[in-house]
């Protein structure tokens, strides 16, 4: 970690951490011995989260014909994975939906991109999961992989953004490389520091830090899945900000995950089809 990243994080306005219930839920997903009853109890400890979750579950977008009056019923009718996704949408939807002027990102644009990336991780793991990655953890990382942009946005004044733009257009650097040259850090490093401060699981911290440059040796890590999911989201048109095209795909990731060209083509179609789900999840209000 660079000293610059730490200084920028200290100087920035603090972002509100997820509720303790959500943080405990993320940790519980990393444990093989966690069960549905434990997860229900975690969510129910957060009264506001429970109320919002039940409101969403009883809305038309969830399509349940039953009145859902408890978290346990919600899991029964909709399934744990769906409830987990909705819980994260409620928890992170507010911060990620705000406009980021320094990145030229309009309101909800980053949120939509984050949701597409999260759903793309599921499509990838349904086709290739050589390391046995947990789909729910992959979804979480896909959702919050760009959270560092919320911090860096606070220092991206017009002059700084112009210098980053010049690095991309004149020097042909990627967006991340340009951020490092101008700021001596990037949104990946800042994001990982923020998640570490929130005491989120190490796998989320590491995958966020490395999602643009995932290590592939001796074996791919979860960051490789998030990297590819992020690139798929850009490919289908769900990008955030005018410099989104400066994101680059590490071709070695495809091989490391055991994917063939036809798999990638199908993943592009799957990611495009996920746009319907994105519209539904993005409608969730904080």
KOLKE-398386 format. One line per 10 residues: their letters; for each residue z, y, x of N, C-alpha, C. Coordinates in pm, 1 decimal, always signed. Each point is the difference from the previous one (the first is absolute). Layout:
<recs>
a = Z Y X Z Y X Z Y X  ...
</recs>
This chain:
<recs>
xxxxxxxxxx = +0.0 -119.4 +83.5 +0.0 +119.4 -83.5 +0.0 +125.0 +87.4  -81.6 +97.5 -36.1 -6.0 +122.2 +78.2 +107.4 +96.8 -45.6  +40.9 +86.0 +93.2 +99.4 +101.5 -34.5 -57.4 +98.1 -101.7  -133.4 +20.0 +5.9 -64.9 +90.7 -95.2 +17.8 -48.3 -142.6  -18.0 -129.9 -20.7 +15.4 -56.6 -133.6 +141.0 +22.5 -52.4  +97.3 -22.5 +84.0 +139.4 +18.6 -40.7 +28.0 +145.7 -33.8  -52.2 +91.3 +80.4 +22.9 +142.3 -23.7 -63.9 +45.1 -131.0  -124.2 -46.0 -25.5 -67.6 +38.6 -123.0 +74.0 -52.9 -122.7  +51.7 -120.5 +12.2 +73.3 -58.4 -112.2 +130.1 +76.6 -25.9  +66.3 +42.8 +108.0 +124.1 +75.7 -15.0 -24.2 +136.8 -63.6
xxxxxxxxxx = -112.9 +62.2 +35.4 -28.6 +134.8 -47.7 -56.5 +2.1 -141.7  -53.2 -111.0 -45.7 -65.4 -3.0 -130.4 +103.2 -3.6 -112.7  -44.0 +42.2 -117.1 +86.5 -11.6 -117.0 +21.3 -148.1 -29.0  +123.7 -42.6 -18.6 +25.0 -143.3 -18.7 -60.6 -52.8 -129.6  -62.4 -116.4 +9.2 -52.2 -66.5 -119.4 +110.9 -83.6 -61.9  +0.1 -6.5 -130.3 +101.8 -78.3 -69.0 -26.1 -148.8 +20.7  +99.3 -69.9 +48.9 -13.4 -143.8 +22.2 -3.0 -72.8 -133.3  -61.0 -118.9 -4.1 +7.0 -81.2 -122.8 +145.6 -27.4 -35.6  +25.7 -32.6 -124.9 +136.4 -28.6 -42.5 +53.9 -121.4 +74.8  +131.1 -10.5 +14.1 +58.8 -117.6 +66.7 -47.0 -131.5 -61.3
xxxxxxxxxx = -20.9 -1.0 -131.9 -46.0 -122.2 -66.7 -136.8 -42.0 +50.7  -89.8 +96.6 +18.5 -135.0 -31.0 +47.2 +3.3 -48.4 +144.8  +81.6 +64.7 +83.4 +11.6 -41.8 +139.9 +55.5 -142.0 +9.1  +101.5 -30.8 -80.5 +55.2 -135.7 +0.2 -101.5 -100.7 -52.2  -81.3 +43.3 -95.7 -103.5 -87.0 -53.8 -101.2 -36.1 +108.8  -39.1 +98.4 +81.3 -94.1 -25.5 +108.5 +58.2 -97.6 +101.7  +127.7 +15.5 +30.8 +64.9 -91.9 +94.2 +9.4 -140.2 -60.0  +28.2 -7.5 -129.9 +13.9 -130.9 -64.4 -130.2 -77.7 +4.2  -112.1 +69.8 -6.7 -129.6 -68.0 +2.6 -26.7 -66.7 +133.8  +68.2 +43.4 +104.3 -17.8 -60.5 +132.5 +85.8 -124.1 +19.2
xxxxxxxxxx = +83.5 -30.6 -100.0 +87.3 -116.3 +11.7 -50.8 -114.6 -86.6  -17.8 -116.7 +56.8 -51.9 -112.4 -78.2 +97.9 -49.4 -105.9  +129.1 +34.9 +13.5 +99.5 -51.8 -94.2 +26.3 +93.9 -117.5  -72.4 +112.5 -8.6 +22.1 +92.2 -110.8 -56.4 -61.4 -128.5  +62.5 +30.3 -114.2 -48.3 -53.9 -127.1 -12.0 +110.6 -102.9  -57.0 -35.1 -114.8 -28.4 +99.4 -103.2 +126.4 +67.7 -50.9  +108.2 -76.4 -16.3 +124.4 +58.4 -51.1 +53.1 +108.4 +93.0  -7.9 -25.4 +130.5 +45.6 +99.8 +96.9 -83.8 +126.5 -10.3  -131.0 -16.9 -15.7 -89.4 +114.0 -6.2 +21.7 +80.7 -128.1  +27.6 -70.1 -109.3 +30.3 +69.4 -126.2 +123.4 +87.5 +17.3
xxxxxxxxxx = +104.0 -55.6 +62.6 +124.6 +74.1 +19.2 -21.7 +123.8 +87.4  -85.9 -12.1 +100.0 -26.8 +113.6 +88.6 -63.0 +115.4 -78.0  -99.8 -30.6 -80.7 -68.2 +105.2 -75.3 +92.9 +60.1 -105.5  +77.5 -84.2 -66.6 +86.6 +47.9 -107.6 +111.6 +91.2 +50.1  +30.0 -3.7 +129.2 +101.7 +89.4 +54.7 -47.2 +145.1 +2.4  -129.9 +19.8 -6.3 -56.6 +134.8 -3.6 -36.5 +30.8 -145.1  +85.1 +76.1 -66.8 -17.1 +24.8 -143.7 -130.3 +74.5 -28.6  -29.6 +103.2 +80.4 -121.1 +79.7 -22.4 -124.1 -85.5 +22.1  -0.4 -78.2 +108.5 -113.2 -86.8 +29.7 -21.0 -100.9 -112.9  +108.4 -58.4 -48.2 -9.6 -97.9 -108.7 -60.7 +63.0 -125.1
xxxxxxxxxx = +46.0 +118.7 -35.1 -50.9 +68.2 -119.6 -149.3 +29.3 +12.8  -40.8 +49.9 +116.9 -142.0 +30.5 +21.3 -83.7 -126.9 -1.9  +52.8 -105.5 +61.1 -72.6 -126.5 +5.5 -21.7 -57.0 -140.1  +103.0 +2.9 -82.3 -11.9 -52.6 -135.6 -94.6 +85.7 -84.4  +0.7 +130.1 +25.2 -91.8 +88.0 -73.3 -144.9 -36.5 +32.0  -26.2 -25.0 +128.5 -135.1 -37.7 +40.6 -37.0 -136.8 -56.3  +93.6 -94.9 +6.6 -27.6 -135.4 -48.4 -29.6 -3.2 -149.1  +54.5 +94.5 -74.5 -23.5 +5.2 -144.8 -115.2 +92.3 -36.9  -67.1 +55.3 +100.2 -112.8 +87.7 -27.4 -125.6 -83.2 -23.7  -101.0 +65.1 -53.5 -124.1 -71.1 -33.3 -68.5 -56.6 +123.3
xxxxxxxxxx = +17.7 +65.5 +117.0 -73.6 -42.3 +118.2 +40.4 -138.8 +47.9  +121.8 -45.0 -31.2 +42.8 -132.7 +43.7 -47.9 -109.4 -94.9  -36.1 +38.0 -121.0 -61.3 -94.7 -90.7 +90.2 -109.0 -53.4  +130.3 +14.0 +10.4 +89.7 -102.5 -52.9 +18.6 +19.0 -150.1  -9.6 -109.8 -73.4 +18.2 +5.7 -145.2 +146.9 -7.7 -38.5  +86.1 -21.2 +98.8 +143.6 -13.5 -23.9 +73.6 +127.5 +39.3  +103.2 +32.1 -72.9 +87.5 +110.2 +40.2 +88.3 -49.1 +115.0  -4.8 +71.3 +111.4 +74.6 -41.3 +119.1 +123.8 +87.0 +12.8  +118.4 -62.5 -4.6 +125.3 +74.6 -4.4 +85.6 -16.3 +124.3  -46.0 -80.5 +96.8 +78.3 -19.8 +122.2 -93.8 -33.4 +115.0
xxxxxxxxxx = +50.9 +17.1 +122.2 -79.1 -33.3 +118.4 -32.1 -149.3 +0.8  +95.7 -80.7 -43.4 -20.7 -145.4 -4.1 -114.5 -35.5 -95.3  -3.7 +64.2 -116.2 -110.0 -23.0 -93.1 -132.2 +48.4 +58.5  +4.5 +111.6 +72.2 -122.0 +54.0 +60.7 -60.1 -100.8 +97.8  +86.0 -61.4 +81.0 -47.5 -100.0 +95.3 -54.4 -122.2 -73.7  +65.8 -38.4 -109.1 -43.0 -116.9 -77.1 -139.3 +21.4 -59.9  -22.1 +118.2 -59.6 -126.3 +24.4 -69.0 -113.4 +40.5 +94.0  +32.1 +75.7 +105.7 -104.8 +54.6 +86.1 -6.3 -65.8 +137.7  +106.1 -68.8 +40.7 +0.0 -63.7 +131.4 +64.4 +89.0 +104.8  +64.7 -63.9 +97.2 +71.9 +78.3 +99.8 -91.6 +90.1 +81.2
xxxxxxxxxx = -118.0 -51.5 +40.1 -88.9 +79.5 +85.3 -42.6 +129.0 -68.9  -28.1 -10.7 -130.8 -40.3 +119.5 -73.4 +115.5 +98.7 -10.9  +120.5 -49.6 -25.3 +116.8 +87.8 -9.4 +29.3 +65.0 +134.1  -16.7 -75.5 +106.9 +21.2 +56.6 +133.6 -98.8 +113.3 +26.5  -127.5 -22.7 -35.7 -100.8 +104.0 +21.2 +33.4 +125.3 -81.3  +41.8 -18.7 -123.8 +34.6 +114.9 -83.3 +121.9 +73.7 +54.2  +97.1 -76.4 +52.0 +119.9 +61.6 +57.2 -37.2 +89.7 +118.3  -87.9 -49.1 +87.1 -43.8 +81.5 +113.6 -80.9 +119.8 -46.2  -82.8 -19.4 -103.5 -79.5 +110.8 -50.8 +89.5 +112.4 -49.9  +105.5 -36.2 -68.4 +95.1 +99.4 -49.9 +71.4 +69.6 +116.1
xxxxxxxxxx = +36.4 -77.6 +101.7 +79.5 +53.1 +111.5 -80.5 +89.6 +93.6  -126.3 -35.8 +26.8 -79.6 +74.3 +98.3 -108.4 +86.6 -63.6  -19.9 -15.2 -131.6 -107.9 +73.1 -65.4 +11.8 +150.3 +11.4  +121.6 +51.8 -9.5 +18.2 +145.4 +7.4 -38.8 +59.2 +134.5  +62.5 -46.1 +110.6 -32.3 +57.8 +130.7 -146.6 -16.2 +40.4  -57.8 -117.3 -22.4 -137.0 -24.8 +43.3 -104.2 +66.7 -88.7  +42.5 +47.5 -116.9 -95.4 +62.2 -91.5 -15.6 +150.1 +23.7  +82.4 +58.5 +84.5 -7.4 +144.2 +20.4 -121.5 +38.1 +84.7  -54.2 +119.5 -18.9 -112.9 +43.7 +82.9 +46.2 +28.5 +142.3  -84.7 -30.7 +96.9 +30.1 +26.4 +140.7 -107.3 +94.1 +54.0
xxxxxxxxxx = +29.6 +128.7 -1.3 -100.6 +100.4 +36.1 -46.5 -15.2 +144.2  +91.3 -39.8 +89.6 -37.5 -15.5 +140.3 -102.6 -108.4 +22.5  -4.5 -96.9 -89.6 -97.2 -109.1 +8.2 -115.5 +20.3 -98.3  -0.4 +109.4 -73.2 -99.3 +24.3 -105.1 +1.6 -113.4 -101.5  +120.4 -47.0 -32.9 +17.4 -108.1 -96.0 +47.8 +58.7 -132.7  -73.4 -27.0 -106.1 +36.1 +51.3 -130.9 +112.5 -82.4 -61.4  +61.0 +54.9 -104.7 +108.7 -70.1 -67.8 -45.3 -137.7 -45.1  +82.3 -101.4 +26.6 -19.2 -139.8 -38.0 -107.4 -72.2 +80.9  -71.5 +72.3 +86.3 -106.8 -63.2 +77.6 +56.3 -101.7 +99.8  +105.4 +39.0 +72.7 +61.9 -92.6 +94.3 +64.5 -116.4 -74.4
xxxxxxxxxx = +57.8 +27.3 -115.9 +62.6 -104.3 -81.5 -103.1 -105.1 -41.5  -117.0 +44.5 -45.0 -106.1 -92.9 -38.3 -44.6 -83.8 +119.9  -19.6 +66.0 +113.1 -41.3 -73.6 +120.5 +105.8 -103.3 +38.8  +125.7 +37.5 -8.7 +108.8 -90.6 +36.7 +4.4 -122.1 -92.2  -21.4 +22.8 -129.5 -1.0 -110.8 -95.4 -117.6 -94.3 +25.2  -117.4 +55.4 +27.6 -115.7 -85.3 +30.4 +27.3 -83.5 +124.0  +57.9 +63.1 +102.9 +32.4 -73.0 +122.6 +98.7 -112.6 -27.9  +102.4 +28.7 -79.5 +99.3 -102.3 -33.6 -64.6 -118.2 -70.5  -86.4 +28.0 -97.3 -66.1 -107.7 -73.2 -98.5 -76.0 +89.0  -62.5 +70.6 +94.0 -93.9 -66.3 +91.1 +71.4 -100.7 +89.8
xxxxxxxxxx = +127.0 +26.4 +34.0 +73.6 -98.7 +81.1 +10.9 -132.1 -75.0  +14.0 +7.0 -132.3 +11.9 -121.9 -79.9 -130.3 -78.3 -0.1  -112.2 +71.7 -9.1 -130.8 -66.0 +4.0 -22.6 -67.3 +135.0  +40.1 +68.3 +107.1 -16.9 -57.1 +134.7 +81.5 -127.7 +14.7  +125.4 +5.0 -39.7 +87.6 -115.7 +18.7 -37.2 -116.0 -92.1  -71.8 +27.5 -108.4 -45.1 -109.0 -86.0 -114.5 -76.7 +64.9  -64.7 +63.0 +99.2 -111.5 -63.9 +68.8 +34.7 -47.1 +140.8  +91.7 +69.0 +62.4 +36.7 -36.8 +137.0 +143.4 +41.9 +26.6  +83.6 -96.4 +29.6 +140.6 +29.2 +30.3 +46.9 -97.9 +107.1  -59.3 +7.2 +120.2 +29.4 -98.9 +103.4 +144.6 -0.5 +47.3
xxxxxxxxxx = +69.3 +114.3 -15.2 +137.3 +9.5 +48.3 +102.1 -13.0 -112.8  -47.4 -25.0 -120.7 +92.2 -15.9 -112.4 +72.0 +127.9 -38.0  -68.8 +113.8 +5.5 +62.2 +127.3 -34.2 +41.1 +1.9 -147.4  +112.6 +64.3 -29.1 +47.7 +12.9 -137.0 -83.5 +106.4 -71.3  -70.3 -35.6 -108.2 -84.8 +97.2 -70.4 +75.8 +122.7 -50.0  +124.6 -18.4 -44.1 +76.7 +113.8 -50.6 +32.3 +99.5 +111.4  +30.3 -51.0 +118.5 +27.7 +87.5 +114.4 -128.0 +71.9 +42.5  -112.0 -73.4 -2.6 -128.6 +61.5 +34.0 -33.6 +111.3 -98.6  +23.9 -24.2 -127.4 -24.6 +100.4 -103.4 +82.6 +125.6 +27.7  +127.3 -20.6 +34.7 +88.3 +113.6 +27.3 -51.3 +83.8 +115.7
xxxxxxxxxx = -38.8 -66.4 +107.5 -49.7 +74.5 +115.8 -128.9 +73.1 -33.1  -87.4 -65.6 -75.0 -123.1 +66.8 -40.4 +27.4 +125.0 -80.7  +104.1 -4.2 -80.4 +34.3 +113.3 -85.0 +53.0 +119.0 +80.0  +75.1 -26.4 +106.3 +68.0 +109.0 +71.9 -57.0 +24.2 +139.5  -115.0 -60.1 +31.8 -50.9 +7.3 +137.4 -28.8 +142.5 +46.2  -33.0 +89.9 -91.3 -34.0 +138.1 +37.9 +112.7 +98.4 -28.0  +120.5 -48.7 -17.0 +109.7 +89.5 -38.7 +29.7 +105.5 +106.8  -37.3 -28.0 +124.4 +19.2 +98.4 +106.9 -79.0 +127.6 -22.4  -106.9 -7.8 -80.5 -78.3 +120.1 -28.5 +80.9 +103.3 -77.3  +99.7 -45.6 -75.0 +84.7 +94.2 -75.1 +79.9 +87.9 +95.2
xxxxxxxxxx = +33.1 -54.9 +117.0 +74.3 +76.2 +100.3 -94.7 +88.4 +81.6  -108.1 -60.2 +51.2 -92.0 +77.1 +83.2 -65.7 +113.9 -77.5  -15.8 -16.8 -129.4 -59.8 +105.1 -81.3 +74.4 +132.4 +15.7  +128.6 -8.9 +28.6 +81.3 +120.7 +11.8 -30.9 +81.4 +126.1  -65.2 -61.7 +98.0 -33.0 +73.1 +123.8 -150.1 +24.6 +13.7  -77.0 -45.6 -98.9 -145.2 +15.6 +9.2 -44.2 +134.1 -58.8  +22.1 +105.9 +77.2 -48.4 +131.1 -42.0 -151.1 +6.0 +25.3  -70.3 +103.3 -48.5 -145.5 +6.3 +15.9 -46.9 -11.8 +145.0  +72.2 +60.1 +94.1 -41.3 -6.7 +140.2 +11.7 -142.4 +53.7  +110.0 -66.0 -30.3 +18.9 -137.6 +45.7 -103.6 -92.0 -60.8
xxxxxxxxxx = -25.7 +15.8 -129.0 -98.8 -83.6 -67.4 -139.3 +25.0 +56.5  -30.1 +124.8 +36.6 -130.8 +30.7 +58.4 -16.6 -69.5 +135.1  +106.6 -6.1 +78.6 -7.7 -67.9 +130.1 -18.4 -150.8 -18.4  +65.8 -56.4 -100.6 -17.5 -142.3 -27.8 -143.1 -26.7 -46.3  -50.8 +87.4 -85.0 -137.4 -14.6 -49.3 -98.8 +4.2 +116.9  +24.0 +90.4 +95.7 -88.7 +11.5 +115.9 +2.3 -129.0 +83.5  +117.8 -58.4 +15.7 +10.4 -124.7 +77.2 -81.1 -112.4 -64.1  -3.1 -0.9 -132.3 -75.8 -103.9 -70.1 -149.5 +27.4 +6.7  -38.5 +123.8 -30.9 -141.9 +31.3 -11.9 -68.8 +19.6 +134.6  +70.9 +57.0 +96.6 -62.1 +28.8 +130.0 +25.3 -112.8 +99.5
xxxxxxxxxx = +123.8 -47.6 +6.2 +35.2 -103.9 +96.9 -11.2 -141.7 -55.9  -31.6 -9.6 -129.3 -21.4 -130.8 -65.7 +122.3 -90.4 +7.6  +117.2 +61.4 -11.5 +122.8 -78.8 -4.1 +27.4 -44.8 -142.9  +77.7 -106.2 -14.9 +45.6 -37.5 -133.0 +105.2 +101.7 -43.8  +35.9 -3.1 -127.9 +100.8 +93.9 -50.1 +132.4 -19.5 +73.5  +39.4 -124.9 +21.4 +126.5 -27.3 +67.9 -4.9 +49.1 +144.4  -110.4 -25.0 +69.0 -14.6 +47.8 +138.1 +4.8 +151.5 +6.2  -61.0 +64.5 -98.4 +0.3 +146.6 -3.2 +140.6 +54.4 -24.0  +74.7 -64.2 -88.6 +138.7 +42.0 -22.7 +80.7 -10.7 +128.5  -18.9 -108.5 +72.9 +75.1 -18.7 +124.8 -35.7 +105.9 +103.4
xxxxxxxxxx = -128.2 +32.1 +9.0 -41.5 +98.9 +100.5 +58.1 +137.8 -30.1  +1.4 +36.9 -126.8 +45.1 +134.5 -37.2 +151.5 +7.9 -16.0  +59.6 -104.5 -60.6 +141.8 +4.6 -34.6 +89.0 -85.2 +90.6  -61.5 -82.8 +84.1 +71.7 -93.6 +86.9 +74.8 -106.5 -80.8  -41.7 -20.7 -122.1 +50.1 -108.3 -84.3 -101.2 -18.0 -112.0  +26.3 -91.7 -93.2 -91.5 -20.1 -112.2 +79.0 -42.3 -122.9  -68.4 -7.6 -114.0 +70.2 -29.3 -125.7 +55.3 -142.2 -2.7  -57.6 -90.8 +80.5 +51.3 -138.0 +6.4 +139.2 -2.0 +63.8  +13.0 +67.4 +112.8 +128.0 +3.5 +70.4 +105.1 +73.6 -82.5  -39.1 +112.8 -56.9 +92.8 +76.9 -82.4 +45.6 -82.2 -121.0
xxxxxxxxxx = -93.8 -68.9 -62.2 +34.0 -81.8 -116.0 +97.0 -111.1 +33.6  -23.1 -64.7 +113.4 +89.8 -109.8 +39.5 +140.7 +51.8 +29.7  +9.8 +118.4 +59.9 +131.1 +60.0 +26.0 +72.5 +32.5 -130.0  -76.3 +47.3 -98.9 +59.2 +32.1 -129.7 +54.4 -126.3 -67.1  -77.5 -107.5 +2.2 +43.9 -126.2 -60.2 +120.2 -57.3 +73.9  +1.7 +19.2 +130.7 +114.2 -45.8 +80.8 +125.6 +78.7 -38.5  -16.8 +130.1 -22.6 +113.2 +83.4 -41.5 +52.9 -45.5 -135.5  -88.9 -46.2 -85.5 +40.4 -48.8 -132.3 +56.3 -142.6 +5.4  -0.6 -58.6 +119.6 +51.6 -135.8 +20.9 -76.9 -105.4 -80.5  -132.1 +18.1 -4.6 -84.7 -100.0 -63.9 -24.2 -115.8 +97.5
xxxxxxxxxx = -43.6 -115.6 -51.2 -20.0 -116.9 +86.9 -93.6 +28.9 +117.2  +27.7 -63.7 +113.0 -75.5 +22.7 +122.9 -148.6 -28.4 -18.0  -33.8 -100.9 -80.5 -140.9 -33.2 -18.8 -75.3 +116.6 -63.7  +64.9 +76.5 -87.9 -63.9 +116.7 -59.7 -15.0 +112.4 +102.0  +103.1 +17.6 +82.2 -3.5 +102.4 +104.7 -112.9 -28.9 +98.4  -6.5 -124.7 +47.2 -100.3 -38.4 +99.9 -141.2 +7.6 -56.1  -20.0 -48.8 -121.4 -134.6 -1.3 -58.5 -50.3 +141.2 -26.6  +89.3 +89.0 -38.1 -38.6 +139.2 -20.9 -37.4 +65.9 +132.4  +77.5 -28.0 +103.8 -26.1 +58.9 +131.8 -133.7 -44.1 +57.8  -42.3 -123.4 -31.1 -116.5 -58.3 +66.7 -120.2 -20.7 -92.1
xxxxxxxxxx = -0.6 +60.0 -118.0 -106.2 -35.8 -94.1 -138.4 +49.8 +40.7  -9.2 +93.5 +93.0 -131.7 +41.4 +50.2 -39.6 -76.3 +126.2  +96.4 -51.3 +72.9 -27.5 -74.0 +124.0 +85.4 -126.1 +3.3  -28.5 -95.5 -86.7 +84.5 -120.3 -9.9 -16.6 -92.6 +120.0  +109.3 -49.8 +55.8 -10.8 -98.6 +108.3 -49.8 -133.2 -55.7  -87.6 -65.6 +73.7 -58.4 -125.7 -46.6 +36.8 -118.6 +87.3  +62.0 +25.4 +113.0 +39.2 -107.0 +91.8 +151.5 -0.2 +17.2  +63.8 -117.2 +8.5 -62.6 -133.3 -3.2 -43.6 -42.1 -139.1  +40.2 +75.3 -102.6 -39.6 -30.0 -136.9 +9.1 +127.4 -82.0  -80.2 +12.4 -106.2 +3.7 +122.9 -80.7 +132.9 +15.5 -72.8
xxxxxxxxxx = +42.0 +124.4 -14.8 +120.5 +32.2 -74.9 -40.7 +57.9 -135.6  +98.1 +31.0 -83.0 -29.6 +53.1 -131.9 -78.6 +130.7 +7.4  +17.3 +75.0 +107.6 -73.7 +125.9 +16.2 -150.9 -22.4 -2.1  -46.1 -119.0 +40.3 -143.6 -30.1 -2.4 -50.2 -6.4 -143.6  +79.7 -57.5 -88.7 -36.7 -7.9 -142.0 -5.6 +139.9 -59.7  +98.8 +82.7 +31.2 +4.6 +136.8 -53.4 -115.4 +82.7 +55.6  -32.6 -21.9 +127.3 -113.4 +70.5 +62.3 -128.0 -27.9 -77.7  -27.8 -127.6 -25.0 -122.0 -36.5 -70.9 +2.9 +51.6 -144.0  +115.5 -9.6 -66.2 +11.9 +49.2 -137.1 -26.6 +149.9 -7.2  +51.3 +74.7 +97.0 -22.3 +143.9 +7.6 -149.0 +30.2 +14.2
xxxxxxxxxx = -67.2 -77.4 +85.6 -143.8 +20.2 +21.5 -80.0 -35.0 -125.6  +40.6 -105.9 -70.8 -67.2 -36.4 -124.7 +14.5 +111.5 -103.4  +120.3 +60.2 -5.1 +21.9 +110.1 -93.8 -92.8 +116.8 +30.9  -18.9 +29.9 +128.5 -93.3 +105.9 +38.4 -142.8 -37.1 -38.8  -37.4 -125.0 +21.2 -136.9 -45.4 -24.7 -39.3 +12.0 -146.4  +94.2 -28.2 -90.8 -34.2 +5.6 -142.3 +12.6 +141.1 -56.4  +33.7 +95.8 +86.2 +0.6 +138.9 -42.4 +133.9 +59.3 -33.0  +108.3 -77.5 +16.7 +132.7 +55.1 -26.6 +60.9 +47.3 +130.9  -47.1 +115.1 +44.7 +49.1 +60.2 +122.8 +83.3 +121.2 -34.2  +74.7 +46.6 +98.4 +86.9 +114.7 -24.8 -24.4 +106.7 +106.2
xxxxxxxxxx = -61.0 +111.5 -40.3 -21.3 +109.3 +93.2 -139.2 -2.9 +61.3  -44.3 +114.3 +48.1 -136.7 +10.9 +50.5 -21.8 -76.6 +130.0  +106.9 -30.6 +74.7 -16.9 -72.9 +126.6 +20.3 -150.2 -14.4  +4.3 -48.3 -124.3 +24.5 -142.3 -20.2 -108.3 -85.7 +63.1  -123.6 +53.9 +7.3 -108.2 -78.8 +58.6 +23.0 -27.9 +148.0  +92.0 +73.3 +60.5 +26.8 -18.7 +142.6 +91.6 -117.8 +26.9  +34.7 -75.7 -103.5 +75.4 -124.7 +20.2 -96.9 -105.8 +49.7  +41.2 -79.2 +97.7 -89.9 -98.8 +59.4 +52.4 -140.4 -17.8  -93.1 -92.0 -26.5 +37.3 -139.8 -20.0 +0.2 -74.0 +133.0  +106.9 -73.8 +26.0 +6.5 -88.4 +116.0 -66.6 -131.2 -40.6
xxxxxxxxxx = -120.8 -24.3 +51.6 -74.5 -118.1 -40.7 +71.7 -129.2 +37.7  +85.7 +6.8 +102.2 +72.2 -119.5 +41.4 +96.9 -49.7 -105.1  +40.9 +90.0 -90.6 +93.9 -38.2 -105.3 -61.4 -105.8 -91.0  -125.5 +18.1 -34.5 -67.8 -92.9 -89.9 -1.3 -140.2 +59.3  -33.3 -9.2 +127.7 -2.0 -130.2 +67.1 +140.4 -57.4 +12.1  +97.1 +85.2 +35.2 +137.8 -47.0 +19.4 +59.6 -55.7 -128.4  -42.1 +53.1 -113.0 +51.0 -47.3 -128.3 -80.0 -118.5 -54.4  -101.7 -41.9 +74.7 -78.2 -116.5 -40.3 -97.9 +27.3 -112.2  -44.9 +124.3 -12.1 -93.2 +37.3 -106.1 -144.2 -5.7 +48.7  -89.9 -37.5 -88.9 -142.6 +0.4 +26.9 -63.9 +122.8 -64.9
xxxxxxxxxx = -125.8 +27.3 +36.2 -68.4 +116.7 -56.7 -5.1 -5.3 -151.8  -23.4 -121.3 -54.8 -6.7 -11.3 -146.0 +136.8 +28.0 -63.8  +106.6 -31.8 +74.0 +134.0 +31.5 -49.5 +19.4 +150.0 -11.0  -46.0 +72.0 +100.9 +15.5 +145.2 +1.1 -78.5 +62.9 -114.9  -120.3 -51.0 -24.1 -79.6 +52.0 -110.8 +70.7 -21.9 -133.7  +60.1 -117.6 -16.1 +72.4 -28.0 -123.1 +124.8 +86.5 -10.7  +65.5 +26.0 +114.1 +118.7 +84.6 -0.5 -34.8 +142.7 -43.5  -116.8 +46.3 +38.9 -43.9 +131.9 -44.1 -15.6 +3.1 -152.0  -55.3 -107.9 -55.0 -15.2 -8.9 -145.1 +136.2 -8.7 -67.8  +89.9 -81.7 +59.3 +134.7 -14.4 -56.6 +74.0 +133.8 +0.9
xxxxxxxxxx = -15.0 +73.3 +110.2 +67.6 +129.3 +11.0 -55.4 +98.8 -100.9  -131.2 -4.0 -20.1 -60.6 +87.4 -99.8 +48.9 -35.8 -139.2  +12.4 -129.1 -27.5 +48.5 -43.9 -131.4 +145.3 +40.0 -23.3  +73.5 +20.7 +109.1 +141.7 +36.0 -12.4 +19.8 +143.1 -49.3  -107.6 +76.2 -8.4 +12.5 +139.7 -40.4 +59.0 +13.3 -140.2  -27.8 -98.1 -87.1 +57.8 +3.3 -134.7 +151.6 -7.4 +7.2  +51.4 -88.9 +85.3 +144.8 -11.8 +16.5 +58.8 +127.8 +57.6  -76.2 +64.3 +88.2 +47.8 +123.3 +61.8 +19.2 +107.9 -105.7  -93.9 +11.1 -91.1 +11.9 +100.4 -104.7 +125.4 -24.0 -84.0  +32.6 -127.3 -24.1 +116.7 -32.9 -80.0 +129.4 +29.4 +76.2
xxxxxx = +4.9 -44.8 +127.9 +121.6 +22.0 +79.3 +19.1 +149.0 +33.0  -109.3 +70.0 +22.6 +11.4 +142.0 +33.7 +47.5 +81.9 -117.9  -9.7 -57.4 -119.7 +45.7 +70.7 -119.4 +150.6 -3.2 -13.4  +66.2 -82.2 +82.1 +145.4 -9.2 -4.7 +59.6 +131.5 +47.3  +85.5 +58.2 -79.0 +62.6 +128.5 +35.8 +126.9 -24.0 +77.5  +27.5 +90.1 +93.5 +125.0 -12.6 +76.2 +117.7 +17.0 -92.4
</recs>
